[in-house]
Amino acid sequence: MSYPNQDDDNNAAQEKDSQLKAQKEIMLKQVLSGDARLRLNNVRMVKPELADLVENYILNLSVQGKLPGQISDDQLKQILSSAQQPKRDFKINRV
């Protein structure tokens, strides 16, 4: 049995969540070039955690006023490569 206030709270939380996502998208459209946005969306399909991490990093830079202009695709590649954890190389020696 659900209570009416609980449903209202859930709806309010979902609405606030969708508003935040919409604001985030608007800011990203202003900050990222078209190619960079496309690349970030492609990364999101494969590694959503990495895409969220990079989005938050870019938005924080934007809010702090540390972005001189739009981020190009090449700049986004650099940010993505620096955000990824280095891959471990395993060497197997047969005896």
C-alpha positions as CSV (number, residue, x, y, z in Angstrom):
1,M,0.0,0.0,0.0
2,S,1.5,3.3,-1.0
3,Y,0.7,6.6,0.6
4,P,-0.3,9.7,-1.5
5,N,2.6,11.8,-0.1
6,Q,5.1,9.1,-1.0
7,D,3.9,9.2,-4.6
8,D,4.1,13.0,-4.7
9,D,7.6,12.9,-3.3
10,N,8.7,10.3,-5.9
11,N,7.2,12.4,-8.7
12,A,8.8,15.6,-7.5
13,A,12.2,13.8,-7.3
14,Q,11.8,12.4,-10.8
15,E,10.8,15.8,-12.1
16,K,13.8,17.5,-10.4
17,D,16.0,14.8,-11.8
18,S,14.8,15.3,-15.4
19,Q,15.2,19.1,-15.0
20,L,18.8,18.7,-13.9
21,K,19.5,16.4,-16.8
22,A,18.0,18.9,-19.2
23,Q,20.1,21.7,-17.7
24,K,23.2,19.5,-18.0
25,E,22.4,18.8,-21.7
26,I,22.0,22.5,-22.4
27,M,25.3,23.3,-20.8
28,L,27.1,20.5,-22.6
29,K,25.7,21.8,-26.0
30,Q,27.2,25.2,-25.2
31,V,30.6,23.8,-24.1
32,L,31.2,20.9,-26.5
33,S,31.6,21.1,-30.3
34,G,29.3,18.9,-32.3
35,D,32.0,16.3,-32.9
36,A,32.9,16.2,-29.2
37,R,29.3,15.8,-28.2
38,L,28.9,12.9,-30.7
39,R,32.1,11.2,-29.3
40,L,30.9,11.6,-25.7
41,N,27.6,10.0,-26.6
42,N,29.4,7.1,-28.2
43,V,31.6,6.7,-25.1
44,R,28.4,6.7,-23.0
45,M,27.1,3.6,-24.9
46,V,30.2,1.7,-24.1
47,K,31.4,3.2,-20.8
48,P,28.7,5.2,-19.1
49,E,30.7,5.7,-15.9
50,L,33.6,7.3,-17.9
51,A,31.2,9.5,-19.8
52,D,29.6,10.7,-16.5
53,L,33.0,11.4,-15.0
54,V,34.1,13.4,-18.0
55,E,30.8,15.3,-18.2
56,N,31.0,16.3,-14.5
57,Y,34.6,17.4,-15.0
58,I,33.8,19.5,-18.0
59,L,30.7,21.0,-16.3
60,N,32.8,21.9,-13.2
61,L,35.4,23.6,-15.4
62,S,32.6,25.5,-17.1
63,V,31.0,26.6,-13.9
64,Q,34.4,27.8,-12.5
65,G,34.9,29.8,-15.7
66,K,38.1,27.9,-16.6
67,L,37.0,27.0,-20.2
68,P,38.2,29.5,-22.8
69,G,35.8,28.3,-25.4
70,Q,34.2,25.2,-26.8
71,I,36.0,21.9,-26.3
72,S,36.9,20.4,-29.6
73,D,36.9,16.7,-30.4
74,D,40.7,16.5,-30.1
75,Q,40.6,18.2,-26.6
76,L,37.8,15.7,-25.6
77,K,40.0,12.8,-26.7
78,Q,42.8,14.1,-24.4
79,I,40.4,14.5,-21.5
80,L,39.0,11.0,-22.1
81,S,42.5,9.4,-22.3
82,S,43.6,11.2,-19.1
83,A,40.4,10.1,-17.3
84,Q,40.7,6.4,-18.2
85,Q,42.6,4.2,-15.8
86,P,45.8,2.9,-17.3
87,K,45.5,-0.6,-18.7
88,R,47.5,-3.3,-16.9
89,D,49.8,-5.4,-19.0
90,F,50.2,-9.0,-18.0
91,K,53.2,-10.9,-19.0
92,I,53.0,-14.7,-18.8
93,N,56.2,-16.6,-18.7
94,R,56.0,-20.3,-19.5
95,V,58.3,-22.6,-17.8
